[in-house]
Amino acid sequence: MASVSHSPVAFTGKPASDLLRSSSNGVRGLPLRALGRTRLGTGKRDLTIVAAKLRKTKKHDYPWSQDPDPNVKGGVLTHLSHFKPLKEKPKPVTLEFEKPLVDLEKKIMDVRKMATETGLDFSDQIIMLENKYHQALKDLYTHLTPIQRVNIARHPNRPTFLDHVFNITEKFVELHGDRAGYDDPAIVTGIGTIDGKRYMFMGHQKGRNTKENIMRNFGMPTPHGYRKALRMMYYADHHGFPIITFIDTPGAFADLKSEELGQGEAIAQNLRTMFGLKVPIISIVIGEGGSGGALAIGCANKLLMLENAAAEKLKITATELCKLQIADGIIPEPLGGAHADSSWTSQRIKAAINETMDELNKMNTEELLKHRMLKFRKIGGFQEGIPIDPKRKVNMKKKEEPTLHVDLEGEVEKVKQQILRAKESSSEPPLLHLNETIEKLKKDVDQEFSEAAKALGFEDKFAALRADYQKINSQDQIVDPAFKSKIDRLREEFNQNLPKSPNYESLSISLTC
């Protein structure tokens, strides 16, 4: 009996080249050229072939243009980032304690507009009001209460982590994923350069509007976010990149799913790992830092805070935390908060990073680890049971500093009423009123000069000189050069003796006007 092939299909009368089996030119091991003429087993029926038309592949729309600019800020890979400039400028948000001064500013603008429409000169009064307004604004932000600083830290327009990163870095590439679940958008990590030096950046990312806040989960990370940060910490430690973390979160996301995925374990793992990293670590609180959600990326050699940042429940301000040696430095903010000038704030952050990193780079690995450990070991030494003065015990709440906006509002109304009265009383055109003012000023100056001449004994000399001039003028005679020199000598003599006159000060004031 002849041997039969193990294949269920027998091929006859075809060259060996047609029997090449390949995944690229055959279907289930059958050559394409032989499909139409093959027989199954010993049957007489032909094999029915079904041809399928392949769908045309979709063309990819890449986020960058065909000829991207290699010198674009942040590098070409920034086109891949989902963080883009907002198409619409965010609406201004006025906090509760800012409303009196905002209303006052509008009233000053109305007063300036009224003065311009009437044509009256009230510039001195308006400048004085504006100076007092700026002083009141400075006093308000200099004496903010803790809860007011918390409100500024939670301001909807406050710059986020990525805002600061793109402002201070020349190039930044975002790195995604924890390789164990999904990419948590509430924590952003990436590599960036500052003045040519590479750093590993990681931080909490809040949204700039409602849509982004929902996508970023309002800056509250899940365990996958902390595991992503942990993976980047190992990466930075392996390659020797210093780590810079930005803290801005109300806390870790505390839903049931996060607890099932090991929220506490992820935070604890980060805490333990950060104490063993051999690279310098700097943490910067740019907003609020609450609970373990902030601590999970906050175990650093140096902790810096923006002036209006808030952390913990008690002693929440940056000043208090510096006194307790929890924070190591305060980064100033512009008047009105970081959202008033985000670029200026970012440059202050950049300067603080460079200064602190220069200090940490002088330490070797052992000194860095010891410095980080001792920083947290000394936290928590407080003495309890200290007796409190009974007078202070009555009301421990810090009183708000008085501001000048109440008195200033009365002055604005006063100037406004002056403008209205002046507008009602002045029926003459503004130009006529100005000419009358100039004529009155001339008369006042002439009177002052007459009094000065009388006091210095020049009245008779001026009278004789005036009579000689009238005589020459009536006879139509040519003025003698000797008479001109006589006038010049008398004028020089009068000017030399003028400071000795009793009314010299009032005369000087009239001349300067």
C-alpha positions as CSV (number, residue, x, y, z in Angstrom):
1,M,0.0,0.0,0.0
2,A,1.4,3.4,-1.0
3,S,2.2,5.8,1.8
4,V,-0.2,8.7,2.2
5,S,0.7,12.2,3.4
6,H,-0.4,13.3,6.9
7,S,-2.1,16.3,5.5
8,P,-5.9,15.9,4.8
9,V,-5.3,17.4,1.3
10,A,-3.5,15.6,-1.4
11,F,-1.7,17.7,-4.1
12,T,-1.0,16.2,-7.6
13,G,0.6,17.5,-10.7
14,K,2.1,20.7,-9.2
15,P,5.7,21.7,-8.9
16,A,7.5,21.8,-5.6
17,S,7.5,25.6,-5.7
18,D,3.7,25.7,-5.4
19,L,3.8,23.6,-2.3
20,L,5.8,26.0,-0.2
21,R,3.9,26.4,3.1
22,S,4.0,29.9,4.6
23,S,1.8,32.0,6.9
24,S,2.1,34.8,4.5
25,N,1.1,33.0,1.3
26,G,-1.2,30.3,2.5
27,V,-4.5,29.7,4.4
28,R,-4.2,27.1,7.2
29,G,-1.1,25.6,5.6
30,L,-2.5,25.5,2.0
31,P,-0.7,27.4,-0.8
32,L,-2.8,30.1,-2.4
33,R,-2.1,28.9,-6.0
34,A,-3.3,25.4,-5.2
35,L,-6.6,26.3,-3.5
36,G,-8.7,26.2,-6.6
37,R,-7.5,22.8,-7.8
38,T,-7.3,20.7,-4.6
39,R,-9.5,17.9,-3.6
40,L,-10.4,16.9,0.0
41,G,-9.6,13.2,0.6
42,T,-11.0,10.9,-2.0
43,G,-14.2,12.9,-2.6
44,K,-15.2,14.2,-6.0
45,R,-16.6,17.6,-5.0
46,D,-14.4,20.7,-5.4
47,L,-13.4,22.8,-2.5
48,T,-15.4,26.0,-2.2
49,I,-13.2,29.1,-1.7
50,V,-14.6,32.2,0.1
51,A,-12.6,35.4,-0.7
52,A,-12.7,38.2,2.0
53,K,-11.9,41.8,1.2
54,L,-9.5,43.4,3.6
55,R,-10.5,46.7,5.1
56,K,-8.3,49.7,4.3
57,T,-6.1,50.7,7.2
58,K,-6.9,54.0,8.8
59,K,-4.3,56.7,8.5
60,H,-2.9,57.9,11.8
61,D,-3.3,61.5,12.8
62,Y,-0.1,62.3,14.6
63,P,-0.2,65.2,17.1
64,W,2.6,67.0,15.5
65,S,3.0,68.5,12.0
66,Q,5.0,67.0,9.1
67,D,7.9,69.3,9.8
68,P,7.9,70.0,13.5
69,D,10.1,72.7,14.9
70,P,13.0,71.0,16.7
71,N,13.6,74.2,18.8
72,V,10.0,74.3,20.2
73,K,9.9,74.9,24.0
74,G,10.0,71.6,25.8
75,G,11.2,69.6,22.8
76,V,9.2,67.9,20.0
77,L,7.9,65.2,22.3
78,T,5.8,67.9,24.1
79,H,3.3,67.5,21.2
80,L,2.4,64.1,22.7
81,S,1.4,65.7,26.1
82,H,-2.3,65.9,26.8
83,F,-1.6,69.1,28.7
84,K,-2.2,72.0,26.3
85,P,-2.8,75.7,26.7
86,L,-6.4,76.6,27.5
87,K,-8.3,77.9,24.5
88,E,-10.3,80.2,26.7
89,K,-8.8,82.4,29.4
90,P,-10.1,81.3,32.9
91,K,-12.7,83.6,34.4
92,P,-11.5,85.7,37.3
93,V,-12.6,84.4,40.7
94,T,-12.9,86.8,43.6
95,L,-12.5,85.3,47.1
96,E,-14.8,86.4,49.8
97,F,-12.3,88.5,51.7
98,E,-11.2,90.2,48.4
99,K,-14.6,91.5,47.5
100,P,-14.5,94.8,49.5
101,L,-11.2,95.9,47.8
102,V,-12.4,94.8,44.4
103,D,-15.6,96.9,44.8
104,L,-13.4,99.8,46.0
105,E,-11.2,99.5,42.9
106,K,-14.3,99.7,40.6
107,K,-15.4,102.9,42.5
108,I,-12.0,104.5,42.0
109,M,-12.2,103.8,38.3
110,D,-15.7,105.3,38.2
111,V,-14.4,108.5,39.9
112,R,-11.5,108.7,37.4
113,K,-14.0,108.4,34.5
114,M,-16.3,111.1,36.0
115,A,-13.3,113.5,36.3
116,T,-12.3,112.9,32.7
117,E,-15.9,113.5,31.5
118,T,-16.3,116.8,33.4
119,G,-12.9,118.1,32.3
120,L,-12.0,119.1,35.9
121,D,-8.6,118.3,37.3
122,F,-8.8,115.9,40.3
123,S,-5.7,114.0,39.4
124,D,-4.0,114.6,42.8
125,Q,-7.0,113.3,44.7
126,I,-7.3,110.2,42.5
127,I,-3.6,109.4,42.8
128,M,-3.9,109.7,46.5
129,L,-6.8,107.3,46.5
130,E,-4.9,104.8,44.3
131,N,-1.9,104.9,46.6
132,K,-4.1,104.3,49.6
133,Y,-5.8,101.4,47.8
134,H,-2.5,99.7,47.0
135,Q,-1.4,100.1,50.6
136,A,-4.7,98.5,51.8
137,L,-4.2,95.7,49.3
138,K,-0.6,95.1,50.6
139,D,-1.8,95.2,54.3
140,L,-4.5,92.6,53.5
141,Y,-2.2,90.1,51.9
142,T,0.5,90.7,54.6
143,H,-1.8,89.8,57.4
144,L,-3.8,86.9,56.0
145,T,-5.4,84.5,58.5
146,P,-4.8,80.8,58.1
147,I,-8.2,80.1,56.6
148,Q,-7.7,82.9,54.1
149,R,-4.4,81.3,53.0
150,V,-6.2,77.9,52.6
151,N,-8.7,79.6,50.3
152,I,-5.9,81.0,48.2
153,A,-4.2,77.6,48.1
154,R,-7.5,76.2,46.8
155,H,-8.1,79.0,44.3
156,P,-9.5,77.6,41.0
157,N,-7.0,79.6,38.9
158,R,-3.9,78.7,41.0
159,P,-1.1,77.3,38.7
160,T,-0.8,73.5,38.7
161,F,2.2,71.2,38.7
162,L,2.5,71.0,34.9
163,D,2.1,74.8,34.7
164,H,5.2,75.2,36.8
165,V,7.1,72.4,35.1
166,F,6.7,73.8,31.6
167,N,7.7,77.3,32.9
168,I,10.9,76.2,34.5
169,T,12.2,73.4,32.2
170,E,13.8,73.6,28.8
171,K,12.7,70.1,27.9
172,F,10.2,67.8,29.6
173,V,9.0,64.3,28.6
174,E,6.2,62.7,30.5
175,L,6.5,59.1,31.5
176,H,3.3,57.0,32.0
177,G,2.1,53.9,33.7
178,D,3.0,51.8,36.8
179,R,3.3,48.5,34.8
180,A,0.8,46.9,37.1
181,G,-2.6,48.5,36.3
182,Y,-3.3,51.7,34.5
183,D,-1.9,55.2,34.2
184,D,-3.3,57.3,37.0
185,P,-3.7,60.9,35.7
186,A,-3.8,62.4,39.2
187,I,0.0,61.9,39.5
188,V,2.3,63.0,36.6
189,T,5.9,61.9,36.3
190,G,8.5,62.8,33.7
191,I,12.1,63.8,33.0
192,G,13.0,67.4,32.5
193,T,16.1,69.7,32.3
194,I,16.8,72.9,34.2
195,D,19.8,74.8,33.1
196,G,21.1,71.7,31.3
197,K,20.7,69.4,34.3
198,R,18.4,66.4,34.2
199,Y,15.8,65.9,37.0
200,M,13.0,63.4,37.6
201,F,9.8,65.4,38.2
202,M,6.7,63.9,39.9
203,G,3.7,65.6,41.4
204,H,0.0,65.8,42.0
205,Q,-1.9,67.3,39.0
206,K,-5.2,69.1,39.5
207,G,-7.4,70.3,36.7
208,R,-7.8,73.8,35.4
209,N,-11.5,73.5,34.7
210,T,-14.3,71.1,35.6
211,K,-13.6,68.8,32.7
212,E,-9.9,68.4,33.6
213,N,-10.7,68.1,37.3
214,I,-13.0,65.1,36.6
215,M,-10.3,63.6,34.4
216,R,-7.6,64.2,37.1
217,N,-9.9,63.1,39.9
218,F,-9.4,66.5,41.6
219,G,-5.7,65.6,42.3
220,M,-6.5,62.6,44.5
221,P,-4.4,59.6,43.4
222,T,-5.3,55.9,43.5
223,P,-2.7,53.2,44.4
224,H,-1.7,53.0,40.7
225,G,-0.6,56.6,40.9
226,Y,1.7,56.0,43.8
227,R,3.1,52.8,42.2
228,K,3.8,54.8,39.1
229,A,5.7,57.3,41.3
230,L,7.5,54.4,42.9
231,R,8.6,53.0,39.6
232,M,10.0,56.4,38.5
233,M,11.8,56.7,41.9
234,Y,13.6,53.4,41.1
235,Y,14.3,54.6,37.6
236,A,15.8,57.9,38.9
237,D,17.9,56.2,41.5
238,H,19.3,53.8,39.0
239,H,20.3,56.5,36.6
240,G,21.4,59.1,39.2
241,F,18.7,61.7,38.5
242,P,17.8,64.0,41.4
243,I,14.1,63.9,42.3
244,I,11.8,66.9,42.6
245,T,8.3,66.4,43.8
246,F,5.4,68.8,43.8
247,I,2.7,68.4,46.4
248,D,-0.9,69.7,45.8
249,T,-3.6,67.3,46.9
250,P,-6.4,67.1,49.5
251,G,-5.4,63.5,50.1
252,A,-5.3,60.1,48.5
253,F,-8.6,58.9,46.9
254,A,-10.5,57.1,49.6
255,D,-13.1,55.1,47.7
256,L,-13.7,51.3,48.3
257,K,-12.0,50.3,45.1
258,S,-8.7,52.1,46.1
259,E,-8.8,50.4,49.5
260,E,-9.3,47.0,47.8
261,L,-6.3,47.7,45.5
262,G,-4.1,48.5,48.6
263,Q,-4.0,52.3,49.1
264,G,-2.3,52.1,52.4
265,E,0.2,49.5,51.2
266,A,1.2,51.7,48.2
267,I,1.7,54.8,50.4
268,A,3.7,52.8,53.0
269,Q,5.9,51.3,50.2
270,N,6.7,54.8,48.9
271,L,7.6,56.0,52.4
272,R,10.0,53.1,53.0
273,T,11.6,53.4,49.5
274,M,12.2,57.1,49.6
275,F,14.3,56.8,52.8
276,G,16.6,54.5,50.9
277,L,17.1,56.4,47.6
278,K,20.6,57.5,47.0
279,V,19.8,60.7,45.1
280,P,18.9,64.2,46.4
281,I,15.1,64.7,46.9
282,I,13.4,68.1,47.0
283,S,9.7,68.4,47.8
284,I,7.7,71.6,47.1
285,V,4.2,72.3,48.4
286,I,2.5,74.4,45.8
287,G,-1.0,74.2,47.1
288,E,-2.5,72.0,49.8
289,G,-0.9,68.9,51.2
290,G,-3.2,66.7,53.1
291,S,-2.9,63.3,54.8
292,G,-0.8,60.4,53.5
293,G,-1.5,61.4,49.9
294,A,1.0,64.2,50.3
295,L,3.5,62.2,52.4
296,A,3.7,59.4,49.8
297,I,6.0,61.7,47.7
298,G,7.1,64.0,50.4
299,C,9.9,62.2,52.2
300,A,12.7,64.6,51.0
301,N,15.9,66.1,52.1
302,K,14.4,69.6,51.8
303,L,10.7,70.6,52.0
304,L,9.9,74.0,50.5
305,M,6.5,75.7,50.5
306,L,5.0,78.5,48.6
307,E,4.0,81.4,50.8
308,N,0.3,80.7,50.6
309,A,0.5,76.9,50.6
310,A,-1.3,74.9,53.3
311,A,-0.6,71.5,54.8
312,E,-1.8,69.5,57.8
313,K,-4.8,70.5,59.9
314,L,-3.2,72.5,62.6
315,K,-0.3,75.0,62.2
316,I,-1.1,74.9,58.5
317,T,0.7,78.0,57.2
318,A,4.2,77.9,55.7
319,T,5.5,80.3,58.4
320,E,4.3,78.1,61.3
321,L,5.7,74.9,59.6
322,C,9.1,76.6,59.2
323,K,9.0,77.5,62.9
324,L,8.4,73.8,63.7
325,Q,11.3,72.9,61.4
326,I,8.9,70.7,59.2
327,A,9.4,73.0,56.2
328,D,12.9,74.2,55.3
329,G,12.1,77.3,53.3
330,I,9.3,79.6,52.0
331,I,9.1,80.6,48.4
332,P,7.5,84.1,48.0
333,E,4.4,84.7,45.9
334,P,3.3,87.9,44.2
335,L,0.7,90.1,45.7
336,G,-2.7,88.4,45.3
337,G,-1.4,84.9,45.2
338,A,0.5,82.6,42.7
339,H,-2.4,82.9,40.2
340,A,-1.8,86.7,39.9
341,D,1.5,86.1,38.1
342,S,2.2,82.4,37.6
343,S,5.4,83.0,35.5
344,W,7.0,85.0,38.3
345,T,6.1,82.4,40.8
346,S,7.6,79.6,38.6
347,Q,10.9,81.5,38.4
348,R,11.0,81.8,42.2
349,I,10.5,78.1,42.4
350,K,13.3,77.5,39.8
351,A,15.7,79.7,41.8
352,A,14.9,77.9,45.0
353,I,15.5,74.5,43.3
354,N,18.9,75.6,42.0
355,E,19.9,77.0,45.4
356,T,18.8,73.9,47.3
357,M,20.3,71.5,44.8
358,D,23.7,73.2,45.0
359,E,23.6,72.6,48.8
360,L,22.6,68.9,48.5
361,N,25.1,68.1,45.7
362,K,27.9,68.8,48.2
363,M,26.8,65.7,50.2
364,N,27.9,62.2,49.4
365,T,25.4,59.2,49.4
366,E,25.8,58.4,53.1
367,E,25.4,62.0,54.1
368,L,22.2,62.3,52.0
369,L,20.6,59.3,53.6
370,K,21.5,60.4,57.1
371,H,20.3,63.9,56.4
372,R,17.0,62.7,55.2
373,M,16.6,60.3,58.1
374,L,17.5,62.9,60.8
375,K,15.1,65.5,59.2
376,F,12.1,63.2,60.0
377,R,13.5,61.8,63.3
378,K,13.5,65.2,64.9
379,I,9.9,66.0,63.9
380,G,7.4,65.4,66.7
381,G,9.3,66.5,69.9
382,F,6.7,68.7,71.6
383,Q,6.1,69.4,75.2
384,E,2.5,69.0,76.4
385,G,0.8,70.4,79.5
386,I,2.4,73.8,79.4
387,P,0.2,76.2,81.5
388,I,-1.6,78.8,79.5
389,D,-2.2,82.4,80.7
390,P,-5.9,82.7,81.7
391,K,-6.3,85.8,79.7
392,R,-5.2,84.1,76.5
393,K,-7.2,81.0,77.4
394,V,-10.5,83.0,77.0
395,N,-10.2,83.5,73.3
396,M,-7.4,81.6,71.5
397,K,-8.7,82.6,68.0
398,K,-6.4,84.8,66.0
399,K,-8.0,88.2,65.3
400,E,-8.1,89.5,61.8
401,E,-5.9,92.5,61.1
402,P,-8.0,95.7,60.5
403,T,-7.8,96.9,56.9
404,L,-8.1,100.5,55.5
405,H,-10.8,99.7,52.9
406,V,-13.7,101.1,55.1
407,D,-12.0,104.5,55.6
408,L,-10.8,104.5,52.1
409,E,-14.4,103.9,50.8
410,G,-15.5,107.1,52.6
411,E,-12.8,109.1,51.0
412,V,-13.7,107.8,47.5
413,E,-17.3,108.9,48.1
414,K,-16.1,112.3,49.3
415,V,-14.1,112.9,46.1
416,K,-17.0,111.7,44.1
417,Q,-19.3,114.3,45.7
418,Q,-16.7,117.0,45.1
419,I,-16.6,116.2,41.4
420,L,-20.4,116.2,41.2
421,R,-20.6,119.6,43.0
422,A,-17.9,121.1,40.7
423,K,-19.8,119.8,37.7
424,E,-23.0,121.4,38.8
425,S,-21.4,124.7,39.7
426,S,-19.3,125.2,36.6
427,S,-21.5,126.4,33.8
428,E,-18.7,128.0,31.8
429,P,-16.7,126.0,29.2
430,P,-13.6,124.3,30.6
431,L,-11.3,126.5,28.4
432,L,-12.8,129.7,29.7
433,H,-12.5,128.5,33.3
434,L,-8.8,127.7,32.6
435,N,-8.2,131.2,31.1
436,E,-9.7,132.8,34.2
437,T,-7.5,130.7,36.4
438,I,-4.4,131.9,34.5
439,E,-5.4,135.6,34.7
440,K,-6.0,135.2,38.4
441,L,-2.6,133.6,38.8
442,K,-1.0,136.5,37.0
443,K,-2.7,139.1,39.2
444,D,-1.5,137.2,42.3
445,V,2.1,137.1,41.0
446,D,2.0,140.9,40.2
447,Q,0.7,141.6,43.7
448,E,3.4,139.5,45.3
449,F,6.1,141.3,43.2
450,S,4.6,144.7,44.2
451,E,4.8,143.8,47.9
452,A,8.4,142.6,47.5
453,A,9.5,145.8,45.7
454,K,7.9,147.9,48.4
455,A,9.6,146.0,51.2
456,L,13.0,146.2,49.5
457,G,12.7,149.9,48.7
458,F,12.5,149.5,45.0
459,E,9.0,151.0,44.6
460,D,10.2,154.6,43.9
461,K,12.9,153.4,41.5
462,F,10.3,151.4,39.5
463,A,7.9,154.3,39.5
464,A,10.6,156.7,38.1
465,L,11.6,154.1,35.5
466,R,8.0,153.6,34.5
467,A,7.5,157.4,34.1
468,D,10.6,157.8,31.9
469,Y,9.4,154.9,29.7
470,Q,6.0,156.5,29.2
471,K,7.6,159.8,28.3
472,I,9.8,158.2,25.6
473,N,6.9,156.1,24.3
474,S,4.6,159.2,24.0
475,Q,7.2,161.2,22.0
476,D,7.8,158.3,19.6
477,Q,11.5,158.5,20.4
478,I,14.0,155.6,19.9
479,V,15.0,154.0,23.2
480,D,18.4,155.0,24.2
481,P,20.9,152.1,24.9
482,A,21.8,153.8,28.1
483,F,18.2,153.6,29.2
484,K,18.2,149.8,28.4
485,S,21.3,149.2,30.4
486,K,19.7,151.2,33.3
487,I,16.7,148.8,33.2
488,D,19.0,145.7,33.1
489,R,21.0,147.0,36.1
490,L,17.9,147.6,38.1
491,R,16.5,144.2,37.3
492,E,19.7,142.4,38.4
493,E,19.8,144.4,41.6
494,F,16.1,143.5,42.3
495,N,16.7,139.8,41.6
496,Q,19.7,139.7,44.0
497,N,17.7,141.3,46.8
498,L,14.5,139.4,46.2
499,P,15.3,136.5,48.5
500,K,15.5,139.0,51.4
501,S,11.9,140.0,51.0
502,P,9.4,138.9,53.7
503,N,7.0,137.3,51.1
504,Y,9.7,135.4,49.2
505,E,8.3,131.9,50.1
506,S,4.7,132.7,49.0
507,L,6.1,134.3,45.8
508,S,8.1,131.1,45.0
509,I,5.0,129.0,45.5
510,S,3.0,131.2,43.1
511,L,5.8,131.0,40.5
512,T,6.0,127.2,40.7
513,C,2.2,126.9,40.2
